Amino acid sequence: MESKVFYEEEGEGKCRVWAYFFLMGKDLVVGICGGEKPHIGALAVSEPRPSRNKPGVTSSTSSVITLYGHKDDIVARETADNLARETNRIVTVTAGIHVENATKKEIETLLENSRRLTKKIIKKISSLT
């Protein structure tokens, strides 16, 4: 089975984030990097499931591992949850975004860019099926 790696990015300068992603069978593997020092800071795994409160709605269950001193779990979990719900696939997301002495505004911009990036990934994966 041939596996193709896809790439998307969002933002600019030190608030730019990017992702490499590919299908592993039906499942989705995503690596999100960004800022000035890309790295591995957190890993999230999400599995789609029927919502317990809203019949007919897809929800997700997630597990997260965060490396000591990192805050990348926010991006990893949110991205994995959204991708699992929207694509109905098991998803792993590794995230590592770092901007030295980031301001509150830069952090907000990085989070928003990550959300826009997630939408681009959903659009690309949806076009494959």
C-alpha positions in Angstrom: 0.0 0.0 0.0 1.4 3.4 -1.0 1.4 6.1 1.7 1.6 9.7 0.7 2.7 12.4 3.2 0.8 15.7 3.0 1.9 19.1 4.2 -0.1 22.2 5.2 0.9 25.4 7.0 -0.8 28.5 8.5 0.5 31.9 9.6 3.8 33.6 9.2 7.0 34.5 11.0 7.5 33.0 14.4 3.7 32.4 14.7 3.7 30.0 11.6 2.6 26.5 12.3 2.9 23.5 9.9 1.9 19.9 9.8 3.0 16.7 8.0 0.3 14.1 8.0 -0.6 10.8 6.4 -3.1 7.9 6.5 -1.9 4.7 8.1 -4.6 2.4 6.8 -7.8 4.2 7.8 -6.1 6.0 10.7 -4.5 9.4 10.6 -1.1 10.4 11.8 -0.3 14.1 12.3 2.9 16.0 13.3 2.4 19.7 14.1 5.4 22.0 14.5 5.9 25.7 14.7 7.4 28.8 16.1 11.1 29.2 16.5 12.0 25.8 17.8 10.0 22.9 16.6 10.1 19.9 18.9 8.0 17.1 20.4 6.2 18.4 23.4 3.0 16.3 23.6 1.2 13.4 22.0 -2.6 12.9 21.8 -4.6 9.9 20.5 -8.3 10.4 19.8 -10.9 7.8 18.8 -14.2 8.8 17.4 -17.3 7.5 19.1 -21.1 8.2 19.2 -21.9 11.0 21.6 -23.5 9.8 24.9 -25.6 13.0 25.1 -26.5 13.8 21.5 -27.8 10.9 19.4 -26.4 10.9 15.8 -23.5 13.2 16.8 -19.8 12.0 16.7 -17.7 12.7 19.7 -14.2 11.5 20.7 -12.3 10.0 23.5 -8.7 11.1 23.9 -5.5 10.3 25.8 -2.6 12.8 26.1 1.0 12.5 27.1 2.8 15.8 27.8 6.5 16.0 28.2 7.9 17.8 31.3 7.9 21.6 31.0 5.8 21.7 27.8 2.3 23.1 27.1 1.8 21.5 23.7 -0.9 19.3 25.1 -3.5 22.0 24.3 -2.8 21.9 20.6 -2.3 18.2 20.5 -5.6 17.3 22.2 -7.7 19.9 20.5 -6.4 19.0 17.1 -6.7 15.2 17.7 -10.3 15.6 19.0 -11.4 17.7 16.1 -9.8 15.5 13.5 -11.3 12.3 15.0 -14.8 13.8 15.1 -14.7 15.4 11.7 -12.9 12.5 9.8 -14.3 9.6 11.8 -10.8 8.2 12.1 -8.5 7.2 15.0 -5.9 10.1 15.1 -2.5 10.6 16.7 -1.1 14.1 16.9 2.4 15.0 18.0 2.8 18.7 18.7 5.7 20.9 19.4 5.5 24.7 19.0 7.9 27.1 20.7 8.3 30.8 20.7 10.8 32.1 23.2 9.2 34.5 25.7 5.9 34.4 23.8 3.4 37.2 24.6 -0.2 36.5 25.3 -1.1 37.8 21.8 1.5 35.5 20.2 0.1 32.5 22.1 -3.4 33.3 20.9 -2.2 33.7 17.3 -0.4 30.3 17.5 -3.6 28.7 18.8 -5.7 30.3 16.1 -3.2 29.3 13.4 -3.3 25.7 14.8 -7.1 25.7 14.5 -7.0 27.0 10.9 -4.3 24.4 10.2 -6.7 21.7 11.5 -9.4 22.9 9.1 -7.0 22.5 6.2 -6.1 19.0 7.3 -9.8 18.1 7.5 -10.4 19.5 4.1 -7.5 17.5 2.6 -8.4 14.2 4.3 -12.0 14.6 3.3 -11.0 15.1 -0.3 -9.3 11.7 -0.3 -12.4 9.7 0.5 
